[in-house]
Amino acid sequence: MTLNKDLLDILACPKCKGTLSLQPKEDGLACTRCKVVYPVKDGIPIMLVDQAVPEKEWAGSKA
């Protein structure tokens, strides 16, 4: 399931308000400033700071 382009354009990191980028598998939104990934479940971004996964852990858990 692909995220809507318009939605991606308006979403921002809830912690730092920085830009988010879609992960290659479209299963997460990454904030390069905070170095975390917000998961996308069933096409819905989970934009909760306490649900963010550190980039290092995200790469390892999705292998």
RODO-2510 file (C-alpha; in nm, 4 decimals, decimal comma):
residues 63
     n   res          X          Y          Z
     1     m     0,0000     0,0000     0,0000
     2     t     0,1498     0,3310    -0,1100
     3     l     0,1230     0,6445     0,1001
     4     n    -0,0483     0,9399    -0,0607
     5     k     0,2062     1,1904    -0,2005
     6     d     0,0058     1,4863    -0,0649
     7     l     0,0141     1,3325     0,2837
     8     l     0,3905     1,2834     0,2640
     9     d     0,4342     1,6475     0,1668
    10     i     0,2616     1,7773     0,4817
    11     l     0,3897     1,5293     0,7400
    12     a     0,6730     1,6426     0,9678
    13     c     0,8631     1,4808     1,2512
    14     p     0,6542     1,5276     1,5669
    15     k     0,9686     1,5770     1,7749
    16     c     1,1770     1,8271     1,5749
    17     k     0,9294     1,9281     1,2992
    18     g     1,1882     1,8214     1,0397
    19     t     1,1312     1,6646     0,7005
    20     l     1,0506     1,2940     0,6768
    21     s     1,1500     1,0570     0,3998
    22     l     0,9775     0,7346     0,3059
    23     q     1,1819     0,4201     0,3586
    24     p     1,2516     0,2133     0,0424
    25     k     1,0086    -0,0611     0,1508
    26     e     0,7467     0,2063     0,2356
    27     d     0,7208     0,0628     0,5883
    28     g     0,8505     0,3683     0,7730
    29     l     0,9137     0,7423     0,7657
    30     a     1,2668     0,8478     0,8580
    31     c     1,3748     1,1708     1,0248
    32     t     1,7414     1,2322     0,9460
    33     r     1,7692     1,5040     1,2104
    34     c     1,6440     1,2850     1,4998
    35     k     1,7831     0,9629     1,3454
    36     v     1,4588     0,7726     1,4031
    37     v     1,1995     0,5948     1,1887
    38     y     0,8254     0,6189     1,2456
    39     p     0,6562     0,2924     1,1417
    40     v     0,3834     0,2729     0,8782
    41     k     0,1266     0,0023     0,9553
    42     d    -0,1455    -0,0861     0,7050
    43     g    -0,0681     0,2356     0,5169
    44     i    -0,1089     0,4533     0,8277
    45     p     0,1948     0,6425     0,9629
    46     i     0,2329     0,6014     1,3403
    47     m     0,3527     0,9515     1,4262
    48     l     0,4055     0,9063     1,8004
    49     v     0,7457     0,9958     1,9455
    50     d     0,7355     0,6982     2,1811
    51     q     0,6742     0,4615     1,8861
    52     a     0,9758     0,5851     1,6861
    53     v     1,2550     0,3336     1,6316
    54     p     1,6227     0,4377     1,6185
    55     e     1,7589     0,4092     1,2624
    56     k     2,0198     0,1504     1,3674
    57     e     1,7544    -0,0760     1,5195
    58     w     1,5169    -0,0262     1,2252
    59     a     1,7752    -0,1478     0,9746
    60     g     1,8468    -0,4567     1,1829
    61     s     1,4848    -0,5442     1,2580
    62     k     1,3748    -0,5259     0,8925
    63     a     1,6413    -0,7520     0,7478
***
